[in-house]
Amino acid sequence: MDKPLGKSSGEITIDVHLNGLDKQLAKAKELVDTIKKARSLADDLAQAMENLEAEV
């Protein structure tokens, strides 16, 4: 979207620039996926630690 979106009424004009928004959303989704993977790994590690403690 190279052209800004705009809406005007009387003397009030609102311009919205969406350049780069898709890229930022993709980065945010990638970050969420990374956080989910890290949480899963932490849960796996916690379970492994509990199993080790139970054996001792």
N, CA, C and O atoms as CSV, one atom per row, in Angstrom:
chain,resi,resn,atom,element,x,y,z
A,1,MET,N,N,0.847,-1.170,0.000
A,1,MET,CA,C,0.000,0.000,0.000
A,1,MET,C,C,0.894,1.236,0.000
A,1,MET,O,O,1.361,1.678,1.050
A,2,ASP,N,N,1.121,1.771,-1.156
A,2,ASP,CA,C,1.977,2.936,-1.253
A,2,ASP,C,C,1.227,4.228,-0.998
A,2,ASP,O,O,1.812,5.215,-0.551
A,3,LYS,N,N,-0.064,4.225,-1.280
A,3,LYS,CA,C,-0.843,5.441,-1.081
A,3,LYS,C,C,-1.466,5.426,0.308
A,3,LYS,O,O,-2.055,4.421,0.707
A,4,PRO,N,N,-1.346,6.526,1.052
A,4,PRO,CA,C,-2.007,6.577,2.365
A,4,PRO,C,C,-3.520,6.629,2.200
A,4,PRO,O,O,-4.041,7.227,1.259
A,5,LEU,N,N,-4.203,5.997,3.124
A,5,LEU,CA,C,-5.656,6.040,3.133
A,5,LEU,C,C,-6.076,7.323,3.827
A,5,LEU,O,O,-5.407,7.763,4.762
A,6,GLY,N,N,-7.132,7.910,3.405
A,6,GLY,CA,C,-7.558,9.137,4.059
A,6,GLY,C,C,-9.067,9.265,4.039
A,6,GLY,O,O,-9.745,8.719,3.168
A,7,LYS,N,N,-9.572,9.988,5.004
A,7,LYS,CA,C,-10.998,10.278,5.068
A,7,LYS,C,C,-11.116,11.711,5.553
A,7,LYS,O,O,-10.493,12.091,6.544
A,8,SER,N,N,-11.903,12.492,4.865
A,8,SER,CA,C,-12.026,13.877,5.293
A,8,SER,C,C,-13.489,14.253,5.423
A,8,SER,O,O,-14.349,13.757,4.696
A,9,SER,N,N,-13.742,15.126,6.351
A,9,SER,CA,C,-15.081,15.632,6.582
A,9,SER,C,C,-14.941,17.093,6.978
A,9,SER,O,O,-14.403,17.400,8.042
A,10,GLY,N,N,-15.410,17.973,6.151
A,10,GLY,CA,C,-15.258,19.391,6.444
A,10,GLY,C,C,-13.797,19.773,6.443
A,10,GLY,O,O,-13.112,19.613,5.433
A,11,GLU,N,N,-13.318,20.270,7.549
A,11,GLU,CA,C,-11.921,20.674,7.659
A,11,GLU,C,C,-11.067,19.647,8.379
A,11,GLU,O,O,-9.883,19.888,8.613
A,12,ILE,N,N,-11.647,18.495,8.738
A,12,ILE,CA,C,-10.909,17.469,9.471
A,12,ILE,C,C,-10.446,16.405,8.479
A,12,ILE,O,O,-11.250,15.864,7.720
A,13,THR,N,N,-9.151,16.109,8.491
A,13,THR,CA,C,-8.593,15.079,7.618
A,13,THR,C,C,-7.818,14.085,8.463
A,13,THR,O,O,-6.998,14.469,9.297
A,14,ILE,N,N,-8.082,12.803,8.242
A,14,ILE,CA,C,-7.374,11.745,8.954
A,14,ILE,C,C,-6.639,10.917,7.916
A,14,ILE,O,O,-7.263,10.355,7.015
A,15,ASP,N,N,-5.325,10.836,8.030
A,15,ASP,CA,C,-4.516,10.019,7.130
A,15,ASP,C,C,-3.953,8.847,7.901
A,15,ASP,O,O,-3.448,9.008,9.012
A,16,VAL,N,N,-4.039,7.666,7.310
A,16,VAL,CA,C,-3.501,6.463,7.922
A,16,VAL,C,C,-2.448,5.897,6.973
A,16,VAL,O,O,-2.738,5.611,5.812
A,17,HIS,N,N,-1.231,5.738,7.475
A,17,HIS,CA,C,-0.156,5.185,6.664
A,17,HIS,C,C,0.092,3.746,7.111
A,17,HIS,O,O,0.420,3.495,8.271
A,18,LEU,N,N,-0.067,2.808,6.185
A,18,LEU,CA,C,0.056,1.400,6.522
A,18,LEU,C,C,1.322,0.771,5.949
A,18,LEU,O,O,1.467,-0.452,5.964
A,19,ASN,N,N,2.235,1.591,5.448
A,19,ASN,CA,C,3.471,1.056,4.891
A,19,ASN,C,C,4.229,0.271,5.958
A,19,ASN,O,O,4.451,0.771,7.061
A,20,GLY,N,N,4.622,-0.947,5.633
A,20,GLY,CA,C,5.408,-1.764,6.553
A,20,GLY,C,C,4.591,-2.511,7.590
A,20,GLY,O,O,5.156,-3.273,8.375
A,21,LEU,N,N,3.294,-2.319,7.620
A,21,LEU,CA,C,2.468,-2.983,8.632
A,21,LEU,C,C,2.488,-4.489,8.471
A,21,LEU,O,O,2.565,-5.215,9.462
A,22,ASP,N,N,2.419,-4.969,7.242
A,22,ASP,CA,C,2.458,-6.419,6.998
A,22,ASP,C,C,3.758,-7.019,7.517
A,22,ASP,O,O,3.757,-8.103,8.101
A,23,LYS,N,N,4.855,-6.321,7.307
A,23,LYS,CA,C,6.159,-6.793,7.762
A,23,LYS,C,C,6.211,-6.853,9.294
A,23,LYS,O,O,6.738,-7.808,9.864
A,24,GLN,N,N,5.668,-5.839,9.946
A,24,GLN,CA,C,5.644,-5.810,11.410
A,24,GLN,C,C,4.758,-6.913,11.971
A,24,GLN,O,O,5.099,-7.525,12.983
A,25,LEU,N,N,3.623,-7.172,11.326
A,25,LEU,CA,C,2.735,-8.247,11.779
A,25,LEU,C,C,3.405,-9.604,11.618
A,25,LEU,O,O,3.262,-10.471,12.480
A,26,ALA,N,N,4.129,-9.797,10.533
A,26,ALA,CA,C,4.839,-11.060,10.323
A,26,ALA,C,C,5.899,-11.257,11.396
A,26,ALA,O,O,6.070,-12.368,11.898
A,27,LYS,N,N,6.613,-10.193,11.754
A,27,LYS,CA,C,7.627,-10.279,12.807
A,27,LYS,C,C,6.980,-10.590,14.157
A,27,LYS,O,O,7.520,-11.365,14.946
A,28,ALA,N,N,5.833,-9.988,14.415
A,28,ALA,CA,C,5.125,-10.237,15.676
A,28,ALA,C,C,4.662,-11.694,15.756
A,28,ALA,O,O,4.769,-12.324,16.809
A,29,LYS,N,N,4.151,-12.227,14.648
A,29,LYS,CA,C,3.714,-13.628,14.630
A,29,LYS,C,C,4.908,-14.564,14.833
A,29,LYS,O,O,4.796,-15.579,15.520
A,30,GLU,N,N,6.041,-14.220,14.237
A,30,GLU,CA,C,7.253,-15.025,14.413
A,30,GLU,C,C,7.704,-15.004,15.871
A,30,GLU,O,O,8.130,-16.025,16.410
A,31,LEU,N,N,7.608,-13.841,16.502
A,31,LEU,CA,C,7.977,-13.726,17.911
A,31,LEU,C,C,7.050,-14.567,18.784
A,31,LEU,O,O,7.511,-15.225,19.717
A,32,VAL,N,N,5.760,-14.552,18.495
A,32,VAL,CA,C,4.797,-15.361,19.253
A,32,VAL,C,C,5.129,-16.844,19.108
A,32,VAL,O,O,5.090,-17.592,20.085
A,33,ASP,N,N,5.455,-17.267,17.884
A,33,ASP,CA,C,5.820,-18.673,17.664
A,33,ASP,C,C,7.079,-19.040,18.449
A,33,ASP,O,O,7.156,-20.120,19.035
A,34,THR,N,N,8.056,-18.149,18.460
A,34,THR,CA,C,9.297,-18.396,19.201
A,34,THR,C,C,9.014,-18.514,20.693
A,34,THR,O,O,9.575,-19.381,21.363
A,35,ILE,N,N,8.164,-17.662,21.212
A,35,ILE,CA,C,7.810,-17.702,22.634
A,35,ILE,C,C,7.087,-19.012,22.962
A,35,ILE,O,O,7.344,-19.616,24.004
A,36,LYS,N,N,6.192,-19.449,22.086
A,36,LYS,CA,C,5.474,-20.714,22.316
A,36,LYS,C,C,6.446,-21.889,22.335
A,36,LYS,O,O,6.316,-22.789,23.164
A,37,LYS,N,N,7.426,-21.883,21.418
A,37,LYS,CA,C,8.418,-22.957,21.383
A,37,LYS,C,C,9.271,-22.942,22.652
A,37,LYS,O,O,9.562,-23.996,23.218
A,38,ALA,N,N,9.668,-21.760,23.092
A,38,ALA,CA,C,10.473,-21.644,24.308
A,38,ALA,C,C,9.685,-22.126,25.521
A,38,ALA,O,O,10.240,-22.796,26.391
A,39,ARG,N,N,8.412,-21.796,25.585
A,39,ARG,CA,C,7.562,-22.238,26.697
A,39,ARG,C,C,7.447,-23.760,26.699
A,39,ARG,O,O,7.495,-24.394,27.753
A,40,SER,N,N,7.295,-24.338,25.509
A,40,SER,CA,C,7.200,-25.793,25.393
A,40,SER,C,C,8.504,-26.453,25.844
A,40,SER,O,O,8.479,-27.449,26.568
A,41,LEU,N,N,9.635,-25.903,25.420
A,41,LEU,CA,C,10.926,-26.444,25.847
A,41,LEU,C,C,11.104,-26.328,27.361
A,41,LEU,O,O,11.634,-27.240,27.997
A,42,ALA,N,N,10.667,-25.218,27.933
A,42,ALA,CA,C,10.766,-25.038,29.385
A,42,ALA,C,C,9.900,-26.054,30.110
A,42,ALA,O,O,10.301,-26.594,31.140
A,43,ASP,N,N,8.710,-26.315,29.574
A,43,ASP,CA,C,7.831,-27.328,30.177
A,43,ASP,C,C,8.469,-28.712,30.104
A,43,ASP,O,O,8.407,-29.478,31.065
A,44,ASP,N,N,9.089,-29.036,28.952
A,44,ASP,CA,C,9.772,-30.323,28.802
A,44,ASP,C,C,10.924,-30.451,29.793
A,44,ASP,O,O,11.125,-31.509,30.390
A,45,LEU,N,N,11.673,-29.373,29.964
A,45,LEU,CA,C,12.791,-29.386,30.907
A,45,LEU,C,C,12.293,-29.558,32.341
A,45,LEU,O,O,12.882,-30.311,33.117
A,46,ALA,N,N,11.233,-28.877,32.686
A,46,ALA,CA,C,10.667,-29.002,34.030
A,46,ALA,C,C,10.203,-30.440,34.284
A,46,ALA,O,O,10.410,-30.979,35.371
A,47,GLN,N,N,9.585,-31.048,33.294
A,47,GLN,CA,C,9.132,-32.437,33.435
A,47,GLN,C,C,10.318,-33.370,33.602
A,47,GLN,O,O,10.282,-34.284,34.426
A,48,ALA,N,N,11.369,-33.147,32.825
A,48,ALA,CA,C,12.577,-33.981,32.943
A,48,ALA,C,C,13.206,-33.835,34.319
A,48,ALA,O,O,13.667,-34.816,34.903
A,49,MET,N,N,13.227,-32.611,34.838
A,49,MET,CA,C,13.782,-32.383,36.181
A,49,MET,C,C,12.956,-33.108,37.241
A,49,MET,O,O,13.505,-33.705,38.167
A,50,GLU,N,N,11.641,-33.051,37.097
A,50,GLU,CA,C,10.768,-33.757,38.067
A,50,GLU,C,C,11.013,-35.258,38.002
A,50,GLU,O,O,11.031,-35.926,39.036
A,51,ASN,N,N,11.202,-35.796,36.805
A,51,ASN,CA,C,11.458,-37.229,36.661
A,51,ASN,C,C,12.787,-37.597,37.304
A,51,ASN,O,O,12.888,-38.634,37.960
A,52,LEU,N,N,13.800,-36.769,37.127
A,52,LEU,CA,C,15.100,-37.028,37.746
A,52,LEU,C,C,15.009,-36.994,39.271
A,52,LEU,O,O,15.594,-37.832,39.958
A,53,GLU,N,N,14.271,-36.019,39.786
A,53,GLU,CA,C,14.125,-35.897,41.232
A,53,GLU,C,C,13.374,-37.099,41.797
A,53,GLU,O,O,13.667,-37.552,42.903
A,54,ALA,N,N,12.415,-37.610,41.045
A,54,ALA,CA,C,11.631,-38.754,41.508
A,54,ALA,C,C,12.494,-40.022,41.567
A,54,ALA,O,O,12.262,-40.901,42.396
A,55,GLU,N,N,13.488,-40.104,40.680
A,55,GLU,CA,C,14.353,-41.272,40.657
A,55,GLU,C,C,15.376,-41.253,41.794
A,55,GLU,O,O,15.868,-42.303,42.207
A,56,VAL,N,N,15.687,-40.084,42.289
A,56,VAL,CA,C,16.738,-39.974,43.337
A,56,VAL,C,C,16.176,-40.200,44.678
A,56,VAL,O,O,16.903,-40.148,45.669
